[in-house]
Amino acid sequence: MNILITGASGFFGWHIASTLTAQHNKVFSIAHRNSPVIKDVQWIPHDLRYSEGVDKIFEAVQPDVVIHTAAMTSVKECDTNRKDAMIVNIKSTERIAELCDRGNVYLIYASTDLVFDGTRGNYSEEDPTNPVSFYARTKRVAEEVVQSFTTNHTIVRFALLYGSPSPHSRSFLGWMGDGFRNNEPVTLFTDQFRTPLYVKDAVYLIEKLIEQKDTPPRINLIHAGGPERLSRVDIGRIYCGVFGFSDSLIQEIKMEEKGEVVNDAADVSLVIEKARTFLNFNPKTVREGLEDMKKYM
Ligand SMILES: NC(=O)c1ccc[n+]([C@@H]2O[C@H](COP(=O)([O-])OP(=O)(O)OC[C@H]3O[C@@H](n4cnc5c(N)ncnc54)[C@H](OP(=O)(O)O)[C@@H]3O)[C@@H](O)[C@H]2O)c1
């Protein structure tokens, strides 16, 4: 199968590309600033701010599946550079969805739990969205773009992802781990809740979607989170337990105490029953995920 991945130099895309090449697929990736070496991945340099040329990439690759993970992902950067955030996160998605529709290519779009405002938590696929940050707004609009441009798609709303770093990007564990390793205080919220998902489980979900791509009915929207609703402090404590750091370094604060506007939602925990039922999705707890990560360090 020919698989085109956008953003394979990023944290999530790198894990996807590394796994899918191991399964004898032909994997192509659109690279922008970085193109880390992944055995058997063919890199195609392209800046997605420019939609011209994407059609040529489709022609050359003839993809059966496109996994669109490339995005401006920094909430801060999206806020300060709104124009680029709109172009990269929305416009490029529009072009990709349009080309997928034209070639009847299956499109998997990586969206986010942050499309919800976080006032309630435990969100299912049926709940109304209401993104808080500009980043999350671009991701929600991109979902709408995918929905309106092609029927042959699945939008996956991933929860906070964690796992081993990729060569050029790492999950939130990166800065947290740096703090503990340097014996510095690590400030974590007591009142911000997520359903963290181990990146290998997120990749498993992608694999299942690809496997079922020709089996109706098409799942157009699905939530993918871990099995537990945890605060940032809970996550920090589990991390310390697994990696042998003292959790006395954790400084607990509430979001409102941060001293700057936290442009983030409080509780975007996801309900994952649909993924459990239709994709046999049984993700690891954070302790299990971190224990697995530790084996490969
Ligand atoms: N990480 C999470 O916790 C999480 C949770 C939910 C959803 N998601 C979604 O999952 C996707 C991947 O997230 P991530 O954490 O892996 O992000 P990341 O590490 O920041 O990677 C982003 C990727 O997008 C590429 N990119 C950015 N601007 C580009 C441009 N102009 N042209 C071409 N490529 C461009 C980057 O390429 P270069 O580095 O080469 O510039 C990089 O490969 C995103 O869509 C994000 O919204 C992530």
The ligand as an SDF file (V2000), in Angstrom:
LIG
                    3D

 48 52  0  0  0  0  0  0  0  0999 V2000
    1.1290   15.7280   20.4490 N   0  0  0  0  0  0  0  0  0  0  0  0
   -0.0930   15.7100   20.9730 C   0  0  0  0  0  0  0  0  0  0  0  0
   -0.2700   15.5970   22.1990 O   0  0  0  0  0  0  0  0  0  0  0  0
   -1.3030   15.7970   20.0720 C   0  0  0  0  0  0  0  0  0  0  0  0
   -2.5780   15.6260   20.6290 C   0  0  0  0  0  0  0  0  0  0  0  0
   -3.6940   15.7090   19.7980 C   0  0  0  0  0  0  0  0  0  0  0  0
   -3.5330   15.9540   18.4520 C   0  0  0  0  0  0  0  0  0  0  0  0
   -2.3030   16.1440   17.9370 N   0  0  0  0  0  0  0  0  0  0  0  0
   -2.1850   16.4260   16.4890 C   0  0  0  0  0  0  0  0  0  0  0  0
   -1.2820   15.4890   15.9380 O   0  0  0  0  0  0  0  0  0  0  0  0
   -0.5260   16.1030   14.8980 C   0  0  0  0  0  0  0  0  0  0  0  0
    0.9570   15.9210   15.1610 C   0  0  0  0  0  0  0  0  0  0  0  0
    1.3010   16.5090   16.3930 O   0  0  0  0  0  0  0  0  0  0  0  0
    2.7970   16.4480   16.9420 P   0  0  0  0  0  0  0  0  0  0  0  0
    2.7500   16.5490   18.4000 O   0  0  0  0  0  0  0  0  0  0  0  0
    3.5020   15.3060   16.3140 O   0  0  0  0  0  0  0  0  0  0  0  0
    3.3720   17.8060   16.3580 O   0  0  0  0  0  0  0  0  0  0  0  0
    4.8690   18.2520   16.0450 P   0  0  0  0  0  0  0  0  0  0  0  0
    5.8410   17.3740   16.7280 O   0  0  0  0  0  0  0  0  0  0  0  0
    4.9080   19.7110   16.3080 O   0  0  0  0  0  0  0  0  0  0  0  0
    5.0070   17.9940   14.4770 O   0  0  0  0  0  0  0  0  0  0  0  0
    4.3690   18.8180   13.5560 C   0  0  0  0  0  0  0  0  0  0  0  0
    4.7620   18.3770   12.1550 C   0  0  0  0  0  0  0  0  0  0  0  0
    4.1370   19.2750   11.2190 O   0  0  0  0  0  0  0  0  0  0  0  0
    5.1170   19.6460   10.2530 C   0  0  0  0  0  0  0  0  0  0  0  0
    4.8740   20.9850    9.7270 N   0  0  0  0  0  0  0  0  0  0  0  0
    4.6560   22.1320   10.4150 C   0  0  0  0  0  0  0  0  0  0  0  0
    4.5560   23.1690    9.5550 N   0  0  0  0  0  0  0  0  0  0  0  0
    4.7100   22.6460    8.3050 C   0  0  0  0  0  0  0  0  0  0  0  0
    4.7190   23.2130    6.9930 C   0  0  0  0  0  0  0  0  0  0  0  0
    4.5710   24.5260    6.7930 N   0  0  0  0  0  0  0  0  0  0  0  0
    4.9080   22.3870    5.9370 N   0  0  0  0  0  0  0  0  0  0  0  0
    5.0900   21.0520    6.1040 C   0  0  0  0  0  0  0  0  0  0  0  0
    5.0950   20.4670    7.3310 N   0  0  0  0  0  0  0  0  0  0  0  0
    4.9050   21.2580    8.3980 C   0  0  0  0  0  0  0  0  0  0  0  0
    6.4350   19.6360   11.0140 C   0  0  0  0  0  0  0  0  0  0  0  0
    7.4920   19.5170   10.0670 O   0  0  0  0  0  0  0  0  0  0  0  0
    8.9370   20.1930   10.3250 P   0  0  0  0  0  0  0  0  0  0  0  0
    9.3270   19.8560   11.7210 O   0  0  0  0  0  0  0  0  0  0  0  0
    9.7880   19.5230    9.3030 O   0  0  0  0  0  0  0  0  0  0  0  0
    8.7500   21.6440   10.1160 O   0  0  0  0  0  0  0  0  0  0  0  0
    6.2620   18.3960   11.8830 C   0  0  0  0  0  0  0  0  0  0  0  0
    6.6170   17.2570   11.1370 O   0  0  0  0  0  0  0  0  0  0  0  0
   -0.9600   17.5620   14.8600 C   0  0  0  0  0  0  0  0  0  0  0  0
   -1.8830   17.7130   13.8260 O   0  0  0  0  0  0  0  0  0  0  0  0
   -1.6080   17.7990   16.2100 C   0  0  0  0  0  0  0  0  0  0  0  0
   -2.6180   18.7750   16.1090 O   0  0  0  0  0  0  0  0  0  0  0  0
   -1.1780   16.0650   18.7030 C   0  0  0  0  0  0  0  0  0  0  0  0
  1  2  1  0
  2  3  2  0
  2  4  1  0
  4  5  1  0
  4 48  2  0
  5  6  2  0
  6  7  1  0
  7  8  2  0
  8  9  1  0
  8 48  1  0
  9 10  1  0
  9 46  1  0
 10 11  1  0
 11 12  1  0
 11 44  1  0
 12 13  1  0
 13 14  1  0
 14 15  2  0
 14 16  1  0
 14 17  1  0
 17 18  1  0
 18 19  2  0
 18 20  1  0
 18 21  1  0
 21 22  1  0
 22 23  1  0
 23 24  1  0
 23 42  1  0
 24 25  1  0
 25 26  1  0
 25 36  1  0
 26 27  1  0
 26 35  1  0
 27 28  2  0
 28 29  1  0
 29 30  1  0
 29 35  2  0
 30 31  1  0
 30 32  2  0
 32 33  1  0
 33 34  2  0
 34 35  1  0
 36 37  1  0
 36 42  1  0
 37 38  1  0
 38 39  2  0
 38 40  1  0
 38 41  1  0
 42 43  1  0
 44 45  1  0
 44 46  1  0
 46 47  1  0
M  CHG  2   8   1  16  -1
M  END
$$$$
